[in-house]
């Protein structure tokens, strides 16, 4: 299943799509129904907060090594009932459930991931375990509810944290302890549910069967749920949802997916096949966009460039160019921002030579045309990234690097420091792992 070009899953354009009647509804409910709902939700939170503190107080360190038990665990159904009231007063009056949960399966893969509103599924499942962003356990009012889920916390900015998360996941799902099932949203980011973005492989690395779960909000009204990289913020999402009379929720438990031997050996293949299955059930296309595209859009916005500048499908581009780190691309964004028009995000010839300090002429045209591969008279970010890494600063894999260096230098003529200095000068690379003999 391929993705239509017009589908961009990281943007909620709800404000652009509101009809006149919907705008009137939002205005009227903001001053009538919404205040009542907020008061009722505050009352629920006033009950939830002490209950969650009572259950988790003094237990956080212990809960990271063994599941909670005893009288604390027996209070979970009560907290679940009260938490359900929070969503009820927000307009999610009932949940339709299709299929059956398999309690023997250790991992549930849920999609699409729309926003923090998806926590209604976690509540419905009686606070099953989750993978959550580091710091979410410290959020006022909701931090202790997060702790009740025995979360595995991850800092996605740090490679070591991501590795530790996978190791802890494997340890939990393969241990004989009575850990709750763990729910993972493999998209790793929130979308507008119009397509399934690329799945992260974490849920599939253990090589165990998973049960796919589709979380749907089947409303023909405006999209108040999606909390995407561009669109309504968190408080606006809550406000727009409260301005609806009713927000239906559906949970679809799909049959358990048992991986083949090939999928067990290849988590990426496993993730892709599950994603295709879920996209078919949801009747939405697959998308080559990913969490990393959201990061790119955010960085572009900081540099004053419009969202459409970043429609490059960065994971696919990284694979093509052989780039191992996202930071390699992010480092050159400020350079592109200096060249590009702030309104369109494109680089025009006149602006190109002006910002680089060139004079118009044949040499400047040759350089510009190296980027303007389609000869449109301008070029975008994707062209810039491709040319930069393919022609200006080629990425040399480690396996090829040693051969390349040996062809250009006789290491016996230099000591280690001199040799590495030459490598830095010639290739612009820091290679402390390559030591030269004297």
WOQUI-V577356 format. One record per backbone hydrogen bond with DSSP energy under -0.5 kcal/mol. NH is the residue of the N-H (numbers start at 1). CO is the residue of the C=O. If there is no record, write none. Layout:
BEGIN
nh=(NH & NH)
co=(CO & CO)
END
This chain:
BEGIN
nh=(4 & 7 & 8 & 9 & 11 & 12 & 13 & 16 & 17 & 18 & 23 & 24 & 25 & 26 & 27 & 28 & 29 & 30 & 31 & 31 & 32 & 34 & 36 & 37 & 38 & 39 & 40 & 41 & 42 & 43 & 44 & 45 & 46 & 47 & 47 & 48 & 49 & 50 & 51 & 52 & 53 & 54 & 55 & 56 & 57 & 59 & 60 & 63 & 64 & 64 & 65 & 66 & 72 & 73 & 74 & 75 & 75 & 76 & 79 & 80 & 81 & 82 & 83 & 84 & 85 & 86 & 86 & 87 & 88 & 89 & 90 & 91 & 92 & 93 & 96 & 97 & 98 & 103 & 105 & 107 & 108 & 109 & 110 & 110 & 111 & 114 & 118 & 119 & 120 & 121 & 122 & 123 & 124 & 125 & 126 & 127 & 128 & 129 & 130 & 131 & 132 & 132 & 134 & 136 & 138 & 139 & 142 & 143 & 146 & 147 & 148 & 149 & 150 & 151 & 152 & 153 & 154 & 156 & 158 & 159 & 162 & 163 & 164 & 165 & 166 & 167 & 168 & 169 & 170 & 171 & 172 & 173 & 174 & 175 & 175 & 179 & 182 & 183 & 184 & 186 & 188 & 191 & 192 & 196 & 197 & 198 & 200 & 204 & 205 & 205 & 206 & 207 & 210 & 211 & 212 & 212 & 213 & 214 & 215 & 215 & 216 & 216 & 219 & 224 & 227 & 228 & 229 & 230 & 237 & 238 & 239 & 240 & 241 & 242 & 243 & 244 & 247 & 248 & 249 & 250 & 251 & 252 & 253 & 253 & 254 & 254 & 257 & 258 & 259 & 264 & 265 & 266 & 270 & 271 & 272 & 273 & 274 & 275 & 276 & 277 & 278 & 279 & 280 & 281 & 282 & 283 & 284 & 285 & 287 & 293 & 294 & 294 & 295 & 296 & 297 & 298 & 299 & 300 & 301 & 302 & 303 & 304 & 305 & 309 & 310 & 311 & 312 & 317 & 318 & 319 & 320 & 321 & 322 & 323 & 328 & 329 & 330 & 331 & 332 & 333 & 336 & 337 & 338 & 339 & 339 & 340 & 341 & 345 & 347 & 348 & 349 & 352 & 353 & 354 & 355 & 356 & 357 & 357 & 358 & 365 & 366 & 367 & 368 & 369 & 370 & 371 & 371 & 372 & 373 & 375 & 376 & 379 & 384 & 385 & 386 & 387 & 388 & 389 & 390 & 391 & 392 & 393 & 395 & 396 & 397 & 400 & 401 & 402 & 403 & 404 & 405 & 406 & 407 & 408 & 408 & 409 & 411 & 413 & 414 & 419 & 420 & 421 & 422 & 423 & 424 & 425 & 426 & 427 & 428 & 428 & 429 & 431 & 434 & 435)
co=(2 & 4 & 6 & 7 & 8 & 230 & 11 & 13 & 13 & 14 & 19 & 20 & 21 & 22 & 23 & 24 & 25 & 26 & 27 & 28 & 29 & 29 & 32 & 33 & 34 & 35 & 36 & 37 & 38 & 39 & 40 & 41 & 42 & 43 & 44 & 44 & 45 & 46 & 47 & 48 & 49 & 50 & 51 & 52 & 53 & 56 & 56 & 59 & 60 & 61 & 62 & 62 & 69 & 69 & 70 & 71 & 72 & 73 & 75 & 76 & 77 & 78 & 79 & 80 & 81 & 82 & 83 & 83 & 84 & 85 & 86 & 88 & 87 & 91 & 249 & 95 & 251 & 101 & 102 & 209 & 182 & 211 & 108 & 184 & 213 & 112 & 115 & 116 & 117 & 118 & 118 & 119 & 120 & 121 & 123 & 122 & 122 & 181 & 149 & 183 & 130 & 152 & 154 & 133 & 135 & 136 & 140 & 139 & 142 & 143 & 144 & 146 & 147 & 146 & 130 & 151 & 132 & 154 & 155 & 157 & 158 & 159 & 160 & 161 & 162 & 163 & 164 & 165 & 166 & 167 & 168 & 169 & 170 & 171 & 172 & 177 & 106 & 129 & 108 & 184 & 185 & 113 & 9 & 285 & 195 & 289 & 186 & 201 & 201 & 202 & 202 & 204 & 257 & 107 & 210 & 255 & 109 & 252 & 111 & 213 & 214 & 250 & 217 & 222 & 114 & 226 & 10 & 10 & 233 & 234 & 235 & 236 & 237 & 238 & 239 & 241 & 91 & 246 & 94 & 216 & 96 & 214 & 98 & 251 & 212 & 252 & 210 & 256 & 257 & 260 & 261 & 262 & 266 & 267 & 268 & 269 & 270 & 271 & 272 & 273 & 274 & 275 & 276 & 277 & 278 & 279 & 279 & 194 & 196 & 290 & 290 & 291 & 291 & 292 & 293 & 294 & 295 & 296 & 297 & 298 & 299 & 301 & 300 & 306 & 307 & 308 & 310 & 313 & 314 & 315 & 316 & 317 & 318 & 318 & 325 & 326 & 326 & 327 & 329 & 330 & 332 & 333 & 334 & 335 & 336 & 336 & 346 & 341 & 379 & 346 & 377 & 348 & 349 & 350 & 351 & 352 & 353 & 354 & 353 & 361 & 362 & 363 & 364 & 365 & 366 & 367 & 368 & 368 & 371 & 372 & 378 & 347 & 380 & 381 & 382 & 383 & 384 & 385 & 386 & 387 & 387 & 388 & 389 & 394 & 395 & 397 & 397 & 398 & 399 & 400 & 401 & 402 & 403 & 404 & 405 & 405 & 409 & 410 & 411 & 415 & 416 & 417 & 418 & 419 & 420 & 421 & 422 & 423 & 423 & 424 & 423 & 429 & 431 & 433)
END
